[in-house]
Amino acid sequence: MKLENLKPANGSTTKKVRVGRGIGSGLGKTSGRGHKGQWARSGGGVKAGFEGGNIPMIRKVPIRGFNNYNYRKEYSVVNVGDLESLDANTIVTEELLYEYRIVGKRAPYGLKVLGNGTLTKPLTIKASKATKSAIEKVEKAGGKIELI
């Protein structure tokens, strides 16, 4: 096999359709657009969701629920059970957890510790927020949570 002998498999490529090149091509004269009308014009047609002047369906459907996208506070969340893999007497910060891939992304409002799971090692955790159950479990294991 040589580079100059390479070619696509038979039937794997098709020629580009050249419209408006005579009646023999099958797509001559009106180029497959039909006669007159909005879709036959250049630049013609309507935008997606347009329903002929009716109120679009998306505007008829009622808005449900509440979204707080503009003002919500996002935290990097970690459970107490996830910290069991760290060494004893470690100072745990959001940067350290991100480095060890325990936290997926660093959030703008810092770290929040949740109380799911068990902890047996004393750790010093520096976090923005922590639940009561998380604080109890960390202190029971001999560690402490510093809220920053």
MDTraj code that builds the backbone (N, CA, C; nanometers):
import mdtraj as md
import numpy as np

residues = "MET LYS LEU GLU ASN LEU LYS PRO ALA ASN GLY SER THR THR LYS LYS VAL ARG VAL GLY ARG GLY ILE GLY SER GLY LEU GLY LYS THR SER GLY ARG GLY HIS LYS GLY GLN TRP ALA ARG SER GLY GLY GLY VAL LYS ALA GLY PHE GLU GLY GLY ASN ILE PRO MET ILE ARG LYS VAL PRO ILE ARG GLY PHE ASN ASN TYR ASN TYR ARG LYS GLU TYR SER VAL VAL ASN VAL GLY ASP LEU GLU SER LEU ASP ALA ASN THR ILE VAL THR GLU GLU LEU LEU TYR GLU TYR ARG ILE VAL GLY LYS ARG ALA PRO TYR GLY LEU LYS VAL LEU GLY ASN GLY THR LEU THR LYS PRO LEU THR ILE LYS ALA SER LYS ALA THR LYS SER ALA ILE GLU LYS VAL GLU LYS ALA GLY GLY LYS ILE GLU LEU ILE".split()
xyz = np.array([
    [0.0845, -0.1194, 0.0000],
    [0.0000, 0.0000, 0.0000],
    [0.0879, 0.1242, 0.0000],
    [0.0600, 0.2128, -0.0942],
    [0.1352, 0.3363, -0.1042],
    [0.0411, 0.4548, -0.0906],
    [0.0960, 0.5642, -0.0482],
    [0.0158, 0.6836, -0.0241],
    [-0.0571, 0.7307, -0.1495],
    [0.0089, 0.7188, -0.2643],
    [-0.0544, 0.7664, -0.3875],
    [-0.1652, 0.6742, -0.4381],
    [-0.1727, 0.5526, -0.3815],
    [-0.2766, 0.4581, -0.4242],
    [-0.4013, 0.4616, -0.3353],
    [-0.3971, 0.5407, -0.2280],
    [-0.5119, 0.5464, -0.1369],
    [-0.6284, 0.6195, -0.2009],
    [-0.7496, 0.5652, -0.1835],
    [-0.8699, 0.6330, -0.2294],
    [-0.9871, 0.5859, -0.1433],
    [-1.0925, 0.6653, -0.1348],
    [-1.2072, 0.6253, -0.0528],
    [-1.2717, 0.4983, -0.1060],
    [-1.3408, 0.4267, -0.0157],
    [-1.4088, 0.3040, -0.0553],
    [-1.5178, 0.3359, -0.1569],
    [-1.5517, 0.2386, -0.2385],
    [-1.6521, 0.2582, -0.3423],
    [-1.7888, 0.2878, -0.2791],
    [-1.8498, 0.3998, -0.3168],
    [-1.9814, 0.4367, -0.2665],
    [-1.9790, 0.5156, -0.1369],
    [-1.8620, 0.5419, -0.0808],
    [-1.8563, 0.6124, 0.0473],
    [-1.8610, 0.7642, 0.0316],
    [-1.8355, 0.8122, -0.0901],
    [-1.8403, 0.9561, -0.1125],
    [-1.9463, 0.9867, -0.2180],
    [-2.0143, 1.0992, -0.2013],
    [-2.1125, 1.1426, -0.2998],
    [-2.0770, 1.2831, -0.3454],
    [-2.1082, 1.3110, -0.4703],
    [-2.0790, 1.4434, -0.5244],
    [-2.1758, 1.5453, -0.4670],
    [-2.1308, 1.6677, -0.4557],
    [-2.2148, 1.7772, -0.4102],
    [-2.3226, 1.8047, -0.5150],
    [-2.4472, 1.8246, -0.4688],
    [-2.5567, 1.8522, -0.5610],
    [-2.5466, 1.9968, -0.6073],
    [-2.5414, 2.0154, -0.7399],
    [-2.5347, 2.1506, -0.7968],
    [-2.6728, 2.1841, -0.8517],
    [-2.7450, 2.2683, -0.7761],
    [-2.8824, 2.3015, -0.8141],
    [-2.8837, 2.4175, -0.9129],
    [-2.9904, 2.4242, -0.9904],
    [-3.0058, 2.5347, -1.0861],
    [-2.9154, 2.5224, -1.2062],
    [-2.8850, 2.4009, -1.2499],
    [-2.7949, 2.3807, -1.3634],
    [-2.8654, 2.3071, -1.4777],
    [-2.9894, 2.3461, -1.5043],
    [-3.0611, 2.2882, -1.6180],
    [-3.1543, 2.1760, -1.5776],
    [-3.2540, 2.1490, -1.6649],
    [-3.3567, 2.0506, -1.6304],
    [-3.3020, 1.9087, -1.6266],
    [-3.1926, 1.8838, -1.6962],
    [-3.1351, 1.7493, -1.6989],
    [-3.0785, 1.7070, -1.5637],
    [-3.0481, 1.8040, -1.4783],
    [-2.9893, 1.7696, -1.3487],
    [-3.0935, 1.7196, -1.2500],
    [-3.2220, 1.7461, -1.2797],
    [-3.3277, 1.7081, -1.1865],
    [-3.3579, 1.8181, -1.0863],
    [-3.2669, 1.9121, -1.0712],
    [-3.2878, 2.0251, -0.9799],
    [-3.2541, 2.1553, -1.0531],
    [-3.3132, 2.1720, -1.1699],
    [-3.2918, 2.2940, -1.2470],
    [-3.4040, 2.3924, -1.2211],
    [-3.4056, 2.5005, -1.2935],
    [-3.5072, 2.6052, -1.2861],
    [-3.5320, 2.6531, -1.1443],
    [-3.6243, 2.5931, -1.0692],
    [-3.6568, 2.6427, -0.9348],
    [-3.5650, 2.5841, -0.8270],
    [-3.4730, 2.4989, -0.8655],
    [-3.3710, 2.4449, -0.7748],
    [-3.4307, 2.3712, -0.6550],
    [-3.5442, 2.3069, -0.6752],
    [-3.6036, 2.2287, -0.5674],
    [-3.6804, 2.3110, -0.4670],
    [-3.7040, 2.4422, -0.4969],
    [-3.7734, 2.5293, -0.4023],
    [-3.9216, 2.5455, -0.4346],
    [-3.9674, 2.4878, -0.5437],
    [-4.1074, 2.5060, -0.5811],
    [-4.1285, 2.6414, -0.6467],
    [-4.2581, 2.6796, -0.6670],
    [-4.2898, 2.8051, -0.7348],
    [-4.3322, 2.9110, -0.6350],
    [-4.2680, 3.0246, -0.6389],
    [-4.3018, 3.1423, -0.5589],
    [-4.3132, 3.1100, -0.4093],
    [-4.3657, 3.2003, -0.3349],
    [-4.3856, 3.1778, -0.1923],
    [-4.2649, 3.2153, -0.1078],
    [-4.2885, 3.2149, 0.0218],
    [-4.1872, 3.2609, 0.1165],
    [-4.0602, 3.1755, 0.1121],
    [-4.0769, 3.0457, 0.0968],
    [-3.9606, 2.9571, 0.0997],
    [-3.8819, 2.9575, -0.0305],
    [-3.9419, 3.0095, -0.1374],
    [-3.8732, 3.0139, -0.2660],
    [-3.7797, 3.1333, -0.2763],
    [-3.7969, 3.2334, -0.1925],
    [-3.7169, 3.3555, -0.2002],
    [-3.5823, 3.3367, -0.1295],
    [-3.4844, 3.4149, -0.1725],
    [-3.3566, 3.4121, -0.1014],
    [-3.3741, 3.4851, 0.0303],
    [-3.3241, 3.4263, 0.1367],
    [-3.3412, 3.4853, 0.2684],
    [-3.4802, 3.4627, 0.3238],
    [-3.5617, 3.3872, 0.2523],
    [-3.6990, 3.3652, 0.2948],
    [-3.7088, 3.2596, 0.4031],
    [-3.8282, 3.2378, 0.4525],
    [-3.8511, 3.1410, 0.5587],
    [-3.8794, 3.2121, 0.6885],
    [-3.9033, 3.1346, 0.7922],
    [-3.9365, 3.1909, 0.9227],
    [-3.8412, 3.1351, 1.0266],
    [-3.8322, 3.2050, 1.1393],
    [-3.7429, 3.1599, 1.2454],
    [-3.8014, 3.0375, 1.3162],
    [-3.7191, 2.9656, 1.3862],
    [-3.7626, 2.8462, 1.4580],
    [-3.8661, 2.8831, 1.5625],
    [-3.9730, 2.8057, 1.5692],
    [-4.0774, 2.8313, 1.6676],
    [-4.1888, 2.9213, 1.6178],
    [-4.1742, 2.9769, 1.4962],
    [-4.2788, 3.0640, 1.4418],
    [-4.3969, 2.9790, 1.3974],
    [-4.5166, 3.0169, 1.4375],
    [-4.6350, 2.9365, 1.4090],
    [-4.7379, 3.0155, 1.3290],
    [-4.6916, 3.0881, 1.2287],
    [-4.7817, 3.1555, 1.1372],
    [-4.8546, 3.2733, 1.1968],
    [-4.8015, 3.3367, 1.2947],
    [-4.8663, 3.4514, 1.3550],
    [-4.9445, 3.4173, 1.4804],
    [-4.9689, 3.2869, 1.5044],
    [-5.0333, 3.2465, 1.6298],
    [-4.9370, 3.2682, 1.7459],
    [-4.9902, 3.2711, 1.8667],
    [-4.9023, 3.2750, 1.9841],
    [-4.8270, 3.1414, 1.9878],
    [-4.6950, 3.1426, 1.9887],
    [-4.6201, 3.0165, 1.9897],
    [-4.6522, 2.9322, 2.1128],
    [-4.6444, 2.8013, 2.0947],
    [-4.6783, 2.7080, 2.2012],
    [-4.5943, 2.7332, 2.3264],
    [-4.4686, 2.7700, 2.3083],
    [-4.3799, 2.7908, 2.4229],
    [-4.4279, 2.9075, 2.5091],
    [-4.5000, 3.0039, 2.4491],
    [-4.5534, 3.1166, 2.5264],
    [-4.6875, 3.0838, 2.5903],
    [-4.7541, 2.9784, 2.5414],
    [-4.8819, 2.9382, 2.5987],
    [-4.8632, 2.8532, 2.7246],
    [-4.7543, 2.7795, 2.7294],
    [-4.7301, 2.6890, 2.8419],
    [-4.6975, 2.7730, 2.9655],
    [-4.7653, 2.7477, 3.0784],
    [-4.7406, 2.8295, 3.1974],
    [-4.6019, 2.8068, 3.2560],
    [-4.5497, 2.9110, 3.3176],
    [-4.4202, 2.9023, 3.3844],
    [-4.4425, 2.8389, 3.5203],
    [-4.3662, 2.7353, 3.5512],
    [-4.3823, 2.6657, 3.6786],
    [-4.2531, 2.6754, 3.7586],
    [-4.2667, 2.6840, 3.8883],
    [-4.1494, 2.6797, 3.9750],
    [-4.0787, 2.8135, 3.9859],
    [-3.9581, 2.8068, 4.0407],
    [-3.8801, 2.9264, 4.0685],
    [-3.7333, 2.8960, 4.0419],
    [-3.6665, 2.9857, 3.9730],
    [-3.5233, 2.9720, 3.9477],
    [-3.4503, 3.0899, 4.0084],
    [-3.3502, 3.0617, 4.0866],
    [-3.2745, 3.1671, 4.1542],
    [-3.1346, 3.1794, 4.0930],
    [-3.1250, 3.1673, 3.9593],
    [-2.9956, 3.1639, 3.8925],
    [-2.9097, 3.2860, 3.9226],
    [-2.9694, 3.4037, 3.9274],
    [-2.8907, 3.5264, 3.9417],
    [-2.8320, 3.5446, 4.0810],
    [-2.8997, 3.4935, 4.1838],
    [-2.8585, 3.5243, 4.3200],
    [-2.8204, 3.4029, 4.4026],
    [-2.8162, 3.2843, 4.3430],
    [-2.7843, 3.1653, 4.4213],
    [-2.6366, 3.1644, 4.4600],
    [-2.6078, 3.0960, 4.5700],
    [-2.4709, 3.0830, 4.6173],
    [-2.4273, 2.9386, 4.5980],
    [-2.3224, 2.9184, 4.5212],
    [-2.2745, 2.7832, 4.4931],
    [-2.1550, 2.7523, 4.5810],
    [-2.1592, 2.6335, 4.6409],
    [-2.0512, 2.5858, 4.7272],
    [-1.9947, 2.4562, 4.6704],
    [-1.8670, 2.4312, 4.6993],
    [-1.8105, 2.2991, 4.6764],
    [-1.8556, 2.2131, 4.7932],
    [-1.9236, 2.1037, 4.7650],
    [-1.9843, 2.0228, 4.8707],
    [-1.9028, 1.8961, 4.8917],
    [-1.8773, 1.8640, 5.0198],
    [-1.8071, 1.7403, 5.0533],
    [-1.8752, 1.6776, 5.1748],
    [-1.8871, 1.5463, 5.1744],
    [-1.9427, 1.4742, 5.2881],
    [-1.8309, 1.4337, 5.3833],
    [-1.8658, 1.4189, 5.5109],
    [-1.7667, 1.3804, 5.6111],
    [-1.7059, 1.2447, 5.5760],
    [-1.7867, 1.1543, 5.5226],
    [-1.7372, 1.0215, 5.4855],
    [-1.6317, 1.0252, 5.3763],
    [-1.6340, 1.1264, 5.2901],
    [-1.5351, 1.1378, 5.1827],
    [-1.3972, 1.1776, 5.2352],
    [-1.3925, 1.2351, 5.3562],
    [-1.2655, 1.2805, 5.4132],
    [-1.1897, 1.1684, 5.4831],
    [-1.2506, 1.0495, 5.4909],
    [-1.1876, 0.9356, 5.5580],
    [-1.0591, 0.8924, 5.4876],
    [-1.0473, 0.9198, 5.3574],
    [-0.9288, 0.8784, 5.2821],
    [-0.8057, 0.9648, 5.3126],
    [-0.8246, 1.0805, 5.3777],
    [-0.7120, 1.1689, 5.4093],
    [-0.6380, 1.1196, 5.5338],
    [-0.5126, 1.1620, 5.5478],
    [-0.4321, 1.1254, 5.6649],
    [-0.4806, 1.2001, 5.7884],
    [-0.4523, 1.1427, 5.9056],
    [-0.4921, 1.2055, 6.0321],
    [-0.4170, 1.3379, 6.0509],
    [-0.4796, 1.4307, 6.1235],
    [-0.4239, 1.5621, 6.1574],
    [-0.3923, 1.6481, 6.0341],
    [-0.4616, 1.6245, 5.9250],
    [-0.4441, 1.7053, 5.8043],
    [-0.5286, 1.8316, 5.8151],
    [-0.4742, 1.9430, 5.7653],
    [-0.5531, 2.0654, 5.7562],
    [-0.6230, 2.0616, 5.6207],
    [-0.7545, 2.0471, 5.6226],
    [-0.8327, 2.0279, 5.5002],
    [-0.8851, 2.1626, 5.4518],
    [-0.8492, 2.1980, 5.3286],
    [-0.9006, 2.3188, 5.2647],
    [-0.9643, 2.2791, 5.1312],
    [-1.0329, 2.3735, 5.0718],
    [-1.0956, 2.3459, 4.9418],
    [-0.9893, 2.3165, 4.8358],
    [-0.8751, 2.3844, 4.8427],
    [-0.7677, 2.3638, 4.7465],
    [-0.7121, 2.2225, 4.7568],
    [-0.6956, 2.1739, 4.8808],
    [-0.6440, 2.0389, 4.9023],
    [-0.7414, 1.9343, 4.8478],
    [-0.8694, 1.9534, 4.8738],
    [-0.9702, 1.8593, 4.8253],
    [-0.9776, 1.8588, 4.6735],
    [-0.9598, 1.9756, 4.6123],
    [-0.9592, 1.9839, 4.4665],
    [-0.8355, 1.9135, 4.4105],
    [-0.7241, 1.9292, 4.4790],
    [-0.5998, 1.8651, 4.4368],
    [-0.6116, 1.7126, 4.4404],
    [-0.6784, 1.6604, 4.5441],
    [-0.6983, 1.5157, 4.5587],
    [-0.8197, 1.4645, 4.4825],
    [-0.8874, 1.5518, 4.4077],
    [-1.0050, 1.5176, 4.3277],
    [-1.1221, 1.4660, 4.4111],
    [-1.1319, 1.5115, 4.5355],
    [-1.2472, 1.4786, 4.6197],
    [-1.3607, 1.5750, 4.5865],
    [-1.3240, 1.7000, 4.5527],
    [-1.4204, 1.8010, 4.5097],
    [-1.4012, 1.8207, 4.3608],
    [-1.5120, 1.8195, 4.2842],
    [-1.5037, 1.8285, 4.1390],
    [-1.4629, 1.9645, 4.0875],
    [-1.5164, 2.0709, 4.1457],
    [-1.4821, 2.2046, 4.0987],
    [-1.4785, 2.3001, 4.2169],
    [-1.4062, 2.4085, 4.2017],
    [-1.3975, 2.5080, 4.3080],
    [-1.5065, 2.6099, 4.2861],
    [-1.5907, 2.6261, 4.3871],
    [-1.7049, 2.7157, 4.3763],
    [-1.6703, 2.8537, 4.4316],
    [-1.7423, 2.9562, 4.3864],
    [-1.7085, 3.0923, 4.4290],
    [-1.7328, 3.1207, 4.5768],
    [-1.8232, 3.0459, 4.6429],
    [-1.8541, 3.0741, 4.7819],
    [-1.7838, 2.9786, 4.8781],
    [-1.6917, 2.8971, 4.8299],
    [-1.6111, 2.8153, 4.9186],
    [-1.6632, 2.6743, 4.9381],
    [-1.6257, 2.6165, 5.0525],
    [-1.6510, 2.4758, 5.0825],
    [-1.7633, 2.4622, 5.1836],
    [-1.8508, 2.3636, 5.1610],
    [-1.9565, 2.3314, 5.2562],
    [-1.9420, 2.1844, 5.2931],
    [-1.9413, 2.1562, 5.4240],
    [-1.9226, 2.0195, 5.4728],
    [-2.0578, 1.9647, 5.5169],
    [-2.0946, 1.8484, 5.4645],
    [-2.2183, 1.7818, 5.4999],
    [-2.1885, 1.6606, 5.5885],
    [-2.2876, 1.6148, 5.6640],
    [-2.2646, 1.5124, 5.7649],
    [-2.2916, 1.3699, 5.7226],
    [-2.2899, 1.3393, 5.5946],
    [-2.3165, 1.2033, 5.5495],
    [-2.1907, 1.1177, 5.5603],
    [-2.1999, 1.0003, 5.6212],
    [-2.0859, 0.9111, 5.6358],
    [-2.0269, 0.9176, 5.7757],
    [-1.9177, 0.8447, 5.7957],
    [-1.8509, 0.8417, 5.9265],
    [-1.7063, 0.8865, 5.9119],
    [-1.6519, 0.9360, 6.0245],
    [-1.5139, 0.9831, 6.0266],
    [-1.4473, 0.9306, 6.1519],
    [-1.3280, 0.8736, 6.1380],
    [-1.2560, 0.8169, 6.2528],
    [-1.1253, 0.8890, 6.2822],
    [-1.0817, 0.9781, 6.1937],
    [-0.9526, 1.0461, 6.2090],
    [-0.9735, 1.1909, 6.2500],
    [-0.8869, 1.2450, 6.3335],
    [-0.8968, 1.3876, 6.3677],
    [-0.8460, 1.4740, 6.2520],
    [-0.9303, 1.5649, 6.2048],
    [-0.8944, 1.6542, 6.0950],
    [-0.9301, 1.7979, 6.1321],
    [-0.8522, 1.8922, 6.0816],
    [-0.8858, 2.0331, 6.0948],
    [-0.9386, 2.0783, 5.9591],
    [-1.0673, 2.1157, 5.9556],
    [-1.1316, 2.1495, 5.8296],
    [-1.1605, 2.2989, 5.8263],
    [-1.1130, 2.3662, 5.7213],
    [-1.1411, 2.5082, 5.7014],
    [-1.2459, 2.5185, 5.5918],
    [-1.3670, 2.5612, 5.6308],
    [-1.4787, 2.5645, 5.5369],
    [-1.5612, 2.6909, 5.5565],
    [-1.6409, 2.7230, 5.4560],
    [-1.7305, 2.8380, 5.4642],
    [-1.8556, 2.8046, 5.5436],
    [-1.9042, 2.6816, 5.5287],
    [-2.0257, 2.6385, 5.5959],
    [-2.0134, 2.4926, 5.6350],
    [-2.0899, 2.4535, 5.7373],
    [-2.0948, 2.3139, 5.7790],
    [-2.2279, 2.2879, 5.8474],
    [-2.2812, 2.1682, 5.8289],
    [-2.4059, 2.1329, 5.8952],
    [-2.3767, 2.0916, 6.0392],
    [-2.4815, 2.0927, 6.1227],
    [-2.4639, 2.0562, 6.2635],
    [-2.4132, 1.9134, 6.2769],
    [-2.4695, 1.8225, 6.1965],
    [-2.4273, 1.6823, 6.2039],
    [-2.2813, 1.6654, 6.1630],
    [-2.2351, 1.7451, 6.0659],
    [-2.0953, 1.7380, 6.0235],
    [-2.0033, 1.7857, 6.1351],
    [-2.0416, 1.8944, 6.2023],
    [-1.9610, 1.9479, 6.3117],
    [-1.9518, 1.8460, 6.4248],
    [-2.0653, 1.7823, 6.4577],
    [-2.0667, 1.6803, 6.5638],
    [-1.9758, 1.5630, 6.5301],
    [-1.9825, 1.5131, 6.4063],
    [-1.9028, 1.3963, 6.3682],
    [-1.7537, 1.4274, 6.3669],
    [-1.7171, 1.5465, 6.3215],
    [-1.5749, 1.5838, 6.3173],
    [-1.5214, 1.6010, 6.4590],
    [-1.5983, 1.6655, 6.5460],
    [-1.5541, 1.6849, 6.6847],
    [-1.5507, 1.5530, 6.7609],
    [-1.6400, 1.4613, 6.7316],
    [-1.6421, 1.3287, 6.7948],
    [-1.5165, 1.2497, 6.7572],
    [-1.4671, 1.2707, 6.6333],
    [-1.3458, 1.2027, 6.5868],
    [-1.2191, 1.2707, 6.6397],
    [-1.2334, 1.3853, 6.7099],
    [-1.1173, 1.4537, 6.7668],
    [-1.0683, 1.5700, 6.6831],
    [-1.1399, 1.6058, 6.5801],
    [-1.0984, 1.7160, 6.4952],
    [-1.1796, 1.8401, 6.5227],
    [-1.1680, 1.9385, 6.4338],
    [-1.2486, 2.0601, 6.4483],
    [-1.2745, 2.1221, 6.3126],
    [-1.3822, 2.1992, 6.3036],
    [-1.4176, 2.2710, 6.1822],
    [-1.4039, 2.4202, 6.2103],
    [-1.3204, 2.4875, 6.1299],
    [-1.3043, 2.6313, 6.1398],
    [-1.3844, 2.6966, 6.0277],
    [-1.4839, 2.7763, 6.0648],
    [-1.5635, 2.8457, 5.9638],
    [-1.4933, 2.9763, 5.9255],
    [-1.4641, 2.9899, 5.7978],
    [-1.3917, 3.1087, 5.7514],
    [-1.4824, 3.1968, 5.6686],
])
top = md.Topology()
chain = top.add_chain()
for i, resn in enumerate(residues, 1):
    res = top.add_residue(resn, chain, resSeq=i)
    for name in ("N", "CA", "C"):
        top.add_atom(name, md.element.get_by_symbol(name[0]), res)
traj = md.Trajectory(xyz[None], top)
